[in-house]
């Protein structure tokens, strides 16, 4: 995988041969809503050159600090949707049941289907089986 972005909060890597984008969230907490918006815009910019219609996305949020306060949720909804929309398939690697529940809620809120699991191999198999010509 070729790394296209690294900051204190995210690493974005692309593997064109595998048709896979991986976004990994670090354990570094955000200092402010403005910082959340800035770092998420950096991820969106890093993904801009990617043809999402032929790629799958793996979001690894295992290390992310738990947070679901209303201001955080409001700030991330639009940015989260912009970051994941258009990929052939989206999978989210979680560590906890609470994390899985939060991602399921995101599915309902933004209408983007995501497979959710704590098993990376299961998610990678799901993403590898995605027909690249059928975006969601």
Residue frames as qw, qx, qy, qz and C-alpha x, y, z in Angstrom:
[[0.000, 0.889, 0.458, 0.000, 0.00, 0.00, 0.00],
 [0.392, 0.338, -0.013, 0.855, 1.17, 3.50, -0.78],
 [0.231, -0.632, -0.491, 0.553, 0.67, 6.02, 1.98],
 [0.230, 0.602, 0.352, 0.679, -0.93, 9.23, 0.71],
 [0.256, -0.749, 0.060, -0.609, -1.56, 10.99, 4.02],
 [0.645, -0.278, -0.588, 0.401, -0.23, 10.80, 7.55],
 [0.126, -0.648, 0.178, -0.730, -1.09, 13.19, 10.33],
 [0.117, -0.269, 0.757, -0.584, -1.53, 12.81, 14.08],
 [0.617, 0.088, 0.445, -0.643, -5.07, 11.48, 13.62],
 [0.866, 0.384, 0.204, -0.245, -5.21, 9.55, 10.35],
 [0.247, -0.379, 0.744, 0.491, -3.16, 7.45, 7.97],
 [0.751, 0.510, 0.145, -0.393, -4.54, 7.01, 4.45],
 [0.280, -0.375, 0.794, 0.388, -3.03, 4.35, 2.20],
 [0.734, 0.465, -0.032, -0.494, -4.00, 3.21, -1.29],
 [0.431, -0.203, 0.837, 0.269, -3.37, -0.12, -3.01],
 [0.518, 0.426, -0.246, -0.700, -4.46, 0.23, -6.63],
 [0.311, 0.200, -0.901, -0.225, -3.67, -3.40, -7.46],
 [0.076, -0.248, -0.919, 0.297, -5.94, -4.63, -4.67],
 [0.194, -0.542, -0.431, -0.695, -8.44, -1.82, -5.34],
 [0.575, -0.606, -0.512, 0.201, -8.33, -0.93, -1.67],
 [0.045, 0.663, -0.217, 0.715, -8.10, 2.28, 0.33],
 [0.626, -0.416, -0.583, 0.308, -7.34, 2.01, 4.02],
 [0.099, -0.713, 0.136, -0.681, -8.00, 4.86, 6.45],
 [0.650, -0.259, -0.615, 0.362, -6.65, 4.22, 9.93],
 [0.286, -0.852, -0.022, -0.438, -7.63, 6.40, 12.89],
 [0.420, 0.282, -0.640, 0.578, -4.99, 6.88, 15.59],
 [0.472, -0.548, -0.634, 0.274, -5.59, 7.07, 19.33],
 [0.232, -0.008, -0.124, 0.965, -4.77, 10.81, 19.34],
 [0.073, 0.715, 0.640, -0.272, -7.78, 12.74, 20.63],
 [0.240, 0.649, 0.287, 0.663, -9.00, 15.84, 18.85],
 [0.265, -0.156, -0.378, 0.873, -8.44, 19.15, 20.64],
 [0.275, 0.398, 0.201, -0.852, -11.41, 20.95, 19.13],
 [0.647, 0.555, 0.494, -0.171, -14.25, 20.71, 16.64],
 [0.345, 0.860, -0.256, -0.274, -12.18, 22.90, 14.29],
 [0.161, -0.527, 0.819, 0.163, -9.36, 20.36, 14.43],
 [0.602, 0.215, 0.764, -0.090, -11.79, 17.53, 13.62],
 [0.568, 0.765, 0.207, -0.222, -12.99, 19.44, 10.57],
 [0.142, 0.819, -0.504, -0.237, -9.45, 20.27, 9.44],
 [0.306, -0.348, 0.881, 0.093, -8.14, 16.70, 9.77],
 [0.617, 0.381, 0.677, -0.125, -11.21, 15.22, 8.08],
 [0.476, 0.838, -0.039, -0.265, -10.82, 17.68, 5.19],
 [0.052, -0.655, 0.722, 0.216, -7.22, 16.45, 4.85],
 [0.496, 0.024, 0.868, 0.009, -8.51, 12.88, 4.51],
 [0.579, 0.673, 0.405, -0.218, -11.09, 13.96, 1.93],
 [0.270, 0.855, -0.343, -0.282, -8.38, 15.79, -0.05],
 [0.245, -0.445, 0.847, 0.157, -6.11, 12.74, 0.08],
 [0.527, 0.255, 0.809, -0.047, -8.95, 10.63, -1.33],
 [0.412, 0.704, 0.041, -0.577, -9.81, 13.11, -4.11],
 [0.256, 0.536, -0.665, -0.453, -7.56, 11.52, -6.77],
 [0.258, -0.037, 0.964, -0.057, -8.96, 8.04, -6.06],
 [0.491, -0.051, -0.530, -0.689, -11.56, 6.62, -8.47],
 [0.437, -0.158, 0.667, -0.582, -13.94, 5.44, -5.78],
 [0.823, 0.207, -0.047, -0.528, -16.14, 3.55, -8.23],
 [0.821, 0.297, -0.488, 0.013, -13.44, 0.89, -8.64],
 [0.252, 0.356, -0.703, 0.561, -12.15, 0.86, -5.07],
 [0.645, -0.571, -0.504, -0.061, -13.25, -0.47, -1.69],
 [0.038, -0.693, 0.339, -0.634, -12.64, 1.30, 1.61],
 [0.705, -0.325, -0.576, 0.258, -11.48, -0.14, 4.92],
 [0.185, -0.768, 0.187, -0.584, -11.86, 2.18, 7.90],
 [0.672, -0.126, -0.623, 0.381, -9.82, 1.00, 10.88],
 [0.248, -0.719, 0.065, -0.646, -11.18, 2.82, 13.91],
 [0.793, -0.298, -0.501, 0.175, -9.98, 0.38, 16.59],
 [0.515, -0.080, -0.343, 0.781, -7.65, 2.92, 18.20],
 [0.079, -0.556, -0.187, -0.806, -10.05, 5.89, 18.02],
 [0.014, 0.046, 0.654, -0.755, -10.98, 7.36, 21.39],
 [0.029, -0.575, -0.815, -0.070, -14.66, 6.83, 22.12],
 [0.023, 0.272, 0.144, -0.951, -16.65, 9.97, 21.55],
 [0.034, 0.476, 0.779, 0.407, -20.27, 10.63, 20.66],
 [0.023, -0.537, -0.391, 0.747, -21.15, 14.01, 22.10],
 [0.445, 0.756, 0.463, -0.128, -23.65, 16.03, 20.01],
 [0.129, 0.888, -0.249, -0.363, -21.12, 18.62, 18.75],
 [0.290, -0.391, 0.810, 0.328, -18.75, 15.88, 17.62],
 [0.484, 0.352, 0.799, 0.058, -21.54, 13.98, 15.88],
 [0.353, 0.868, 0.236, -0.259, -22.78, 17.11, 14.14],
 [0.004, -0.800, 0.462, 0.382, -19.28, 18.04, 12.95],
 [0.287, -0.308, 0.863, 0.280, -18.48, 14.59, 11.65],
 [0.639, 0.429, 0.601, -0.216, -21.72, 13.65, 9.87],
 [0.529, 0.817, -0.044, -0.226, -21.12, 15.74, 6.74],
 [0.049, 0.735, -0.664, -0.126, -17.39, 15.01, 6.70],
 [0.518, -0.143, 0.841, -0.061, -17.85, 11.29, 7.34],
 [0.696, 0.538, 0.438, -0.184, -20.33, 11.05, 4.49],
 [0.405, 0.855, -0.266, -0.186, -18.05, 12.94, 2.10],
 [0.165, -0.608, 0.774, 0.068, -15.15, 10.66, 2.96],
 [0.443, -0.055, 0.894, -0.030, -16.94, 7.34, 2.36],
 [0.653, 0.555, 0.302, -0.417, -19.56, 8.00, -0.32],
 [0.566, 0.690, -0.319, -0.319, -18.96, 6.43, -3.71],
 [0.096, -0.456, 0.884, 0.035, -16.75, 3.48, -2.79],
 [0.569, 0.029, -0.729, -0.379, -17.74, 0.08, -4.17],
 [0.731, -0.464, -0.500, 0.011, -17.83, -1.33, -0.66],
 [0.079, -0.686, 0.404, -0.601, -17.08, 0.07, 2.76],
 [0.791, -0.300, -0.518, 0.128, -15.98, -1.94, 5.80],
 [0.203, -0.789, 0.294, -0.499, -15.28, -0.71, 9.31],
 [0.684, 0.019, -0.646, 0.339, -12.87, -2.45, 11.65],
 [0.431, -0.727, 0.089, -0.527, -13.93, -1.87, 15.26],
 [0.266, 0.292, -0.815, 0.423, -12.57, -3.00, 18.60],
 [0.153, 0.093, 0.733, -0.656, -15.61, -2.75, 20.84],
 [0.089, 0.554, 0.825, 0.069, -19.32, -3.45, 20.82],
 [0.007, 0.792, 0.271, -0.548, -19.90, 0.25, 21.53],
 [0.063, -0.458, 0.484, 0.743, -17.90, 1.13, 18.42],
 [0.079, 0.196, 0.888, 0.409, -19.96, -1.28, 16.31],
 [0.047, 0.708, 0.669, -0.222, -23.19, 0.22, 17.66],
 [0.016, -0.718, 0.023, 0.695, -22.03, 3.74, 16.81],
 [0.041, -0.244, 0.690, 0.681, -21.13, 2.71, 13.24],
 [0.083, 0.434, 0.883, 0.154, -24.52, 1.00, 12.83],
 [0.044, 0.792, 0.398, -0.462, -26.13, 4.28, 13.84],
 [0.045, -0.540, 0.385, 0.747, -23.99, 6.05, 11.23],
 [0.132, 0.136, 0.874, 0.447, -25.34, 3.60, 8.63],
 [0.063, 0.692, 0.714, -0.090, -28.88, 4.67, 9.49],
 [0.068, -0.792, -0.134, 0.592, -28.04, 8.38, 9.54],
 [0.052, 0.620, -0.426, -0.657, -26.14, 8.67, 6.28],
 [0.842, 0.397, 0.137, -0.339, -27.56, 5.73, 4.29],
 [0.415, 0.628, -0.654, -0.073, -24.13, 4.32, 3.41],
 [0.975, -0.176, -0.096, -0.095, -23.88, 0.56, 3.89],
 [0.092, 0.684, -0.689, 0.221, -20.84, -0.56, 5.85],
 [0.864, -0.152, -0.478, 0.050, -19.83, -4.03, 6.93],
 [0.277, -0.758, 0.400, -0.434, -18.78, -3.85, 10.57],
 [0.945, -0.132, -0.286, 0.083, -16.54, -6.36, 12.34],
 [0.412, -0.813, 0.411, 0.026, -13.65, -6.79, 14.74],
 [0.813, -0.059, 0.513, 0.268, -12.17, -9.41, 12.38],
 [0.079, 0.698, -0.368, -0.609, -9.85, -7.78, 9.83],
 [0.177, -0.122, 0.892, 0.397, -9.57, -10.92, 7.68],
 [0.286, 0.560, 0.770, -0.108, -13.35, -11.13, 7.39],
 [0.192, 0.849, 0.127, -0.476, -13.55, -7.50, 6.26],
 [0.044, -0.561, 0.608, 0.560, -10.69, -7.83, 3.77],
 [0.255, 0.145, 0.924, 0.246, -12.37, -10.90, 2.23],
 [0.262, 0.738, 0.564, -0.261, -15.64, -8.97, 1.95],
 [0.109, 0.829, -0.149, -0.528, -13.88, -6.03, 0.28],
 [0.180, -0.355, 0.782, 0.480, -11.88, -8.25, -2.09],
 [0.309, 0.353, 0.876, 0.113, -15.11, -9.83, -3.33],
 [0.242, 0.720, 0.258, -0.597, -16.53, -6.44, -4.35],
 [0.587, 0.492, 0.465, 0.443, -17.18, -6.10, -8.05],
 [0.313, -0.331, -0.013, 0.890, -15.40, -2.81, -8.80],
 [0.016, -0.219, -0.498, -0.839, -17.91, -1.74, -11.43],
 [0.383, -0.620, -0.619, -0.293, -20.85, -1.64, -9.01],
 [0.122, 0.224, -0.432, 0.865, -20.46, 1.32, -6.67],
 [0.252, -0.585, -0.752, 0.171, -22.86, 1.73, -3.77]]
